[in-house]
């Protein structure tokens, strides 16, 4: 009997050990943060083009911190911090560290994974990276602030790569941190522009945003952004600046699941649809369709666009469940563009400004951007435009009218020739009729 009891105890011990171990694992889990906004790019997206998500020169924040290939820029970051401190010498480095320390928990919670750095190392990294970013942006707006031997702005390719690295999803600092550091250095009563204004100005060449003609308009635009959206970081800023000034209020009612496709630009034109360039005052996503006319704002395609679009898509895939506006835009453009002939139509209308070299490169870009991306399907922002285009193309008269216009009246000379041929045909017919009547 005693032997049996001892065996039962031995059998139960492994179960208790496993249960205890798992219990400790559960207790060690930290609560999921609601402030998370900076993510690792999902592996399935990286497989399509890994280099689009990797920094070339610069690590910002913890996700690429300490990588050997990025160490060379650490000295430049320190030099920019040195210039930043000397310019705002009324504040000590200790004061900046204190404000970062107060925000440390919130900053850590902004990342999708635990940051395995000690508090001291974390604060040091954030101080250097944050002040570097502010100094780079201020030197862009005020060229007189640059040192004569500046190693970044004196090399155009270098500042281009620095700006590009600052638009990567994994290379972000939370915007509230940068705003706090900026406000400490430049209290509100001592500066005319917000940090948001300076940031928009810095990234304006990356943005497809409404034309802004004066500093006052830039301030007004930034004020509207800050009052409408909570900007999480620079990738989020690049996203919201490209959204329509007022998102369609009917989104929740009329924007439906993706259950159809649209024709390519070439096929749409053959079906009678006209393409028009949108107003300069409209941002990229402010696309409109009415009565056979598709109006699309200008898109400037440069070398950095692919990396920017891929990081914007990755951010929406990770952060926005319902509001995948940029992904929806790429989906629409992917449908419009299938061959270089489709690109020709959009380039000739001024809708695409192609700096990539040839139209095949544009086709390849849009046909590959959404590889491995998940399309939610629900609440597609351009569903109404898809339905309108398909309904228009299903009317035979529109195609006949388009064929007549393109084949016989595409130019004044061709139109004149067509009219002359019709008149000649009518005269011949009349002559034949009269000849027949005379014969009788």
C-alpha positions in Angstrom: 0.0 0.0 0.0 2.8 2.4 1.0 4.6 1.5 -2.3 1.6 2.4 -4.3 1.2 5.8 -2.6 4.8 6.6 -3.3 4.4 5.7 -7.0 1.4 8.0 -7.2 3.4 10.9 -5.6 6.2 10.4 -8.1 3.8 10.4 -11.0 2.1 13.6 -9.9 5.4 15.5 -9.4 6.2 16.0 -13.1 2.7 17.4 -13.7 3.2 19.9 -10.8 6.5 21.0 -12.1 5.1 21.6 -15.6 2.1 23.5 -14.2 4.3 25.6 -11.9 6.7 26.4 -14.7 3.9 27.5 -17.0 2.3 29.5 -14.2 5.5 31.4 -13.8 5.7 32.0 -17.5 2.2 33.5 -17.5 3.0 35.7 -14.5 6.0 37.1 -16.3 4.0 38.3 -19.3 3.7 42.0 -19.4 0.3 43.5 -20.4 -0.1 44.4 -24.0 0.2 48.1 -24.5 -2.5 50.2 -26.1 0.2 52.7 -27.1 2.0 50.3 -29.5 2.6 52.0 -32.9 6.1 50.9 -34.0 6.4 47.4 -35.4 8.7 44.9 -36.9 7.8 44.5 -40.5 6.0 41.1 -41.0 8.3 38.4 -42.5 5.9 37.7 -45.4 6.2 41.4 -46.5 10.0 41.3 -46.1 10.2 38.3 -48.5 9.0 40.5 -51.3 11.8 43.1 -50.9 13.8 43.0 -47.7 16.0 46.0 -48.5 13.0 48.3 -48.7 12.7 48.0 -44.9 16.3 48.1 -43.9 18.2 51.3 -43.0 21.2 52.1 -45.3 23.1 54.5 -42.9 21.2 55.3 -39.8 19.6 53.5 -36.9 16.8 55.3 -35.0 15.4 53.7 -31.9 16.0 50.2 -30.5 15.0 47.9 -33.4 18.3 48.4 -35.4 20.4 49.6 -32.5 24.0 48.4 -32.5 24.1 47.0 -36.0 27.7 47.0 -37.3 26.8 48.4 -40.7 25.2 51.4 -39.1 27.8 52.2 -36.5 29.6 54.7 -38.7 26.8 57.3 -38.3 26.9 57.2 -34.5 29.7 59.8 -34.6 27.7 62.1 -36.8 24.7 61.8 -34.4 26.9 62.9 -31.5 28.2 65.9 -33.5 24.6 66.9 -34.2 23.8 66.5 -30.5 26.8 68.7 -29.7 25.5 71.4 -32.1 22.0 71.0 -30.7 23.2 71.5 -27.1 25.4 74.5 -27.9 22.5 76.2 -29.7 20.1 75.7 -26.8 22.6 76.0 -24.0 20.1 77.4 -21.6 19.0 73.8 -21.2 21.4 71.2 -19.8 21.6 67.6 -21.1 20.4 66.5 -17.7 17.1 68.3 -18.3 16.6 66.4 -21.6 17.4 63.1 -19.8 14.9 63.9 -17.1 12.1 64.5 -19.5 13.0 61.3 -21.4 13.1 59.4 -18.1 9.5 60.5 -17.3 8.4 59.2 -20.7 10.4 56.0 -20.6 7.5 53.7 -19.9 5.4 55.3 -22.7 8.3 55.2 -25.1 9.0 51.5 -24.5 5.2 50.8 -24.8 5.3 52.3 -28.3 7.3 49.3 -29.6 5.6 46.0 -30.5 8.3 44.0 -28.7 10.1 44.3 -25.4 13.2 46.5 -25.6 16.1 44.5 -24.0 18.1 47.5 -22.9 18.9 48.7 -19.4 17.2 52.0 -18.5 20.6 53.8 -18.7 21.4 52.5 -22.2 17.8 53.2 -23.3 17.8 56.8 -22.1 21.2 57.4 -23.7 20.1 56.0 -27.1 16.8 58.0 -27.1 18.6 61.2 -26.1 21.2 60.9 -28.9 18.6 59.8 -31.6 15.9 62.3 -30.6 18.2 65.4 -30.5 19.9 64.2 -33.8 16.5 64.1 -35.5 15.5 67.6 -34.3 18.8 69.0 -35.3 18.6 67.5 -38.8 15.2 68.9 -39.4 16.0 72.4 -38.1 19.2 72.5 -40.3 17.0 71.6 -43.3 14.7 74.5 -42.6 17.4 77.0 -41.5 20.6 76.3 -43.7 22.5 78.9 -41.8 22.5 76.6 -38.8 24.7 74.1 -40.6 28.4 73.9 -39.9 30.7 74.8 -42.8 32.1 71.2 -42.7 28.8 69.5 -42.2 29.2 65.8 -43.2 25.5 65.2 -43.9 24.1 68.3 -45.8 27.4 68.8 -47.7 26.8 65.5 -49.4 23.4 65.5 -51.2 23.3 61.7 -51.5 23.9 61.4 -47.7 21.0 63.6 -46.6 18.8 61.7 -49.2 19.6 58.4 -47.5 19.2 59.9 -44.0 15.7 61.2 -44.9 14.9 57.8 -46.5 16.0 55.9 -43.4 13.8 58.2 -41.2 10.8 57.0 -43.2 11.2 53.3 -42.3 8.7 51.7 -40.0 11.3 50.0 -37.9 13.4 53.2 -37.6 11.0 55.4 -35.6 10.7 57.3 -32.4 7.3 58.2 -31.0 6.2 61.7 -32.1 5.2 62.7 -28.6 8.8 62.2 -27.5 10.3 64.4 -30.3 7.6 67.0 -29.6 8.5 67.0 -25.9 12.3 67.5 -26.6 11.5 70.2 -29.1 9.2 72.0 -26.7 11.9 71.9 -24.0 14.5 73.4 -26.3 12.1 75.9 -27.9 9.3 76.8 -25.6 6.1 77.8 -27.4 6.6 81.5 -26.8 10.1 81.4 -28.4 9.2 79.8 -31.8 6.9 80.6 -34.6 6.6 77.0 -36.0 5.5 73.8 -34.3 7.7 70.7 -34.6 5.0 69.2 -36.8 5.3 72.1 -39.2 9.1 71.6 -39.4 8.6 67.9 -39.9 6.1 68.3 -42.8 8.5 70.8 -44.4 11.4 68.3 -44.0 9.5 65.5 -45.7 7.6 67.5 -48.2 9.6 66.0 -51.1 8.5 62.6 -50.0 4.9 63.6 -49.7 2.1 63.7 -52.3 0.3 66.5 -50.5 -1.6 69.6 -51.5 0.4 72.4 -53.0 1.4 74.8 -50.2 2.6 78.3 -51.3 3.6 80.1 -48.1 4.7 79.5 -44.5 1.3 80.6 -43.4 -0.4 77.9 -45.4 2.1 75.4 -44.1 1.3 76.4 -40.5 -2.4 76.1 -41.3 -2.0 72.7 -42.9 0.0 71.5 -39.8 -2.6 72.8 -37.5 -5.3 71.0 -39.4 -3.3 67.8 -39.2 -2.7 68.1 -35.5 -6.4 68.9 -34.7 -7.6 65.9 -36.9 -5.2 63.1 -36.2 -2.9 61.8 -33.5 0.4 61.6 -35.3 2.2 58.5 -34.0 5.6 58.9 -35.8 7.0 60.0 -39.1 5.6 57.1 -41.1 2.1 57.9 -39.7 2.7 61.6 -40.6 3.6 60.7 -44.2 0.3 58.7 -44.3 -2.1 61.3 -42.9 -0.6 64.1 -45.1 -1.8 62.1 -48.2 -5.3 61.5 -47.0 -8.2 63.5 -48.4 -8.9 66.8 -46.5 -12.2 65.3 -45.5 -12.6 61.6 -45.7 -15.9 60.5 -47.2 -18.4 60.4 -44.5 -20.3 57.6 -46.3 -17.4 55.2 -45.8 -19.2 53.1 -43.2 -22.4 52.8 -45.4 -21.4 52.7 -49.0 -17.8 51.4 -49.0 -18.2 47.7 -49.3 -16.2 44.5 -49.5 -13.9 44.1 -52.4 -16.0 41.8 -54.6 -15.1 43.1 -58.1 -12.2 44.4 -60.2 -11.9 47.3 -62.6 -10.5 47.4 -66.1 -7.0 48.7 -66.9 -6.5 52.3 -67.9 -6.3 51.3 -71.6 -9.6 49.3 -71.3 -11.3 52.1 -69.4 -10.4 54.6 -72.1 -11.7 52.2 -74.8 -14.9 52.0 -72.9 -15.3 55.7 -72.9 -13.8 56.7 -69.5 -11.7 59.9 -69.6 -8.8 60.6 -67.2 -8.2 64.0 -65.8 -5.4 65.4 -63.6 -6.7 66.4 -60.1 -6.2 69.8 -58.7 -2.9 70.8 -57.1 -4.8 71.6 -54.0 -5.8 68.0 -53.5 -3.8 65.3 -51.7 -2.9 62.0 -53.3 -5.9 60.0 -52.2 -8.5 62.6 -53.2 -9.6 60.6 -56.2 -13.0 61.5 -57.7 -15.2 59.8 -60.4 -18.2 61.4 -62.0 -20.1 60.6 -65.3 -17.3 58.8 -67.1 -14.5 61.1 -65.8 -11.9 59.7 -63.4 -9.9 62.5 -61.7 -6.6 61.5 -60.0 -4.1 63.8 -58.3 -0.5 63.9 -59.6 1.8 61.1 -58.3 5.6 61.8 -58.5 7.5 58.6 -58.7 11.1 58.8 -57.7 13.7 56.2 -56.5 12.6 56.4 -52.8 8.9 55.9 -53.6 9.0 52.1 -53.4 10.6 52.0 -50.0 8.1 54.7 -48.7 5.0 52.9 -50.1 6.1 49.5 -48.8 6.7 50.9 -45.3 3.3 52.7 -45.4 1.6 49.5 -46.4 3.4 47.6 -43.6 2.3 50.2 -41.1 -1.3 49.9 -42.2 -1.1 46.1 -42.1 0.1 46.2 -38.5 -1.8 49.2 -37.1 -4.9 50.0 -39.0 -7.6 47.4 -39.2 -10.3 49.5 -40.8 -8.5 52.5 -42.3 -6.1 51.0 -44.9 -6.4 54.0 -47.2 -2.9 53.8 -48.7 -3.2 50.1 -49.3 -6.6 50.7 -51.0 -4.9 53.4 -53.2 -2.2 51.0 -54.3 -4.8 48.3 -55.0 -6.7 50.8 -57.3 -3.5 51.8 -59.1 -2.5 48.1 -59.5 -5.8 47.6 -61.3 -5.3 50.6 -63.6 -1.8 49.7 -64.5 -1.0 46.3 -66.2 1.2 47.3 -69.1 3.4 50.2 -70.1 0.5 51.3 -72.4 -1.6 52.0 -69.2 1.3 54.0 -67.8 1.5 56.0 -71.1 -2.1 57.1 -70.6 -1.6 58.3 -67.1 1.8 60.0 -67.9 0.3 61.8 -70.9 -2.5 63.1 -68.7 0.0 64.4 -66.2 -1.3 62.0 -63.5 2.0 60.2 -63.2 5.3 62.1 -63.2 7.8 59.3 -63.9 11.3 59.8 -62.6 12.0 56.0 -62.5 13.4 55.9 -66.1 10.8 54.0 -68.2 7.2 53.1 -68.0 8.0 49.4 -67.5 9.5 50.3 -64.1 6.3 51.9 -63.1 4.3 48.9 -64.2 6.6 46.6 -62.2 6.4 48.8 -59.1 2.6 48.8 -58.8 2.2 45.1 -59.8 4.5 44.1 -57.0 3.8 46.4 -54.1 1.0 44.3 -52.6 2.7 40.9 -52.9 2.1 39.0 -49.6 0.0 41.9 -48.2 -3.3 41.0 -46.7 -6.3 42.9 -48.2 -9.0 43.0 -45.5 -11.7 43.3 -48.1 -14.2 45.0 -45.8 -14.7 48.8 -46.0 -12.7 49.3 -49.2 -12.3 53.0 -49.6 -12.7 53.2 -53.4 -15.6 50.7 -53.6 -17.9 53.4 -54.9 -15.5 54.4 -57.6 -15.1 50.7 -58.7 -18.9 50.3 -58.9 -19.3 53.6 -60.8 -16.6 52.7 -63.4 -18.0 49.2 -64.0 -21.5 50.5 -64.4 -20.3 53.0 -66.9 -18.3 50.5 -68.9 -21.3 48.1 -69.1 -23.3 50.6 -71.2 -22.5 49.7 -74.9 -23.2 53.3 -76.2 -20.3 54.6 -74.1 -17.9 52.2 -75.9 -19.3 53.1 -79.4 -19.0 56.8 -78.7 -15.4 56.3 -77.4 -14.5 54.3 -80.6 -16.0 57.0 -82.8 -14.0 59.7 -80.9 -10.7 57.8 -80.8 -10.7 56.3 -84.3 -12.3 59.1 -86.3 -12.1 62.3 -84.3 -8.8 62.0 -82.4 -7.3 65.1 -84.1 -8.7 68.0 -86.1 -7.2 66.6 -89.3 -8.7 63.2 -88.7 -12.1 64.7 -87.8 -12.0 66.9 -90.9 -11.2 63.8 -93.0 -14.0 61.8 -91.4 -16.5 64.6 -92.1 -15.3 65.0 -95.7 -15.7 61.2 -96.2 -19.2 61.3 -94.8 -20.2 64.2 -97.0 -18.7 62.5 -100.0 -20.6 59.3 -99.2 -23.8 61.2 -98.8 -23.3 63.0 -102.1 -22.5 59.7 -103.9 -25.7 58.2 -102.4 -27.8 61.2 -103.5 -26.3 61.1 -107.0 -27.0 57.4 -107.2 -30.6 58.0 -106.1 -31.1 60.8 -108.7 -29.5 58.7 -111.4 -31.9 55.9 -110.7 -34.9 58.2 -110.8 -33.7 59.8 -114.0 -33.4 56.4 -115.6 -37.0 55.7 -114.9 
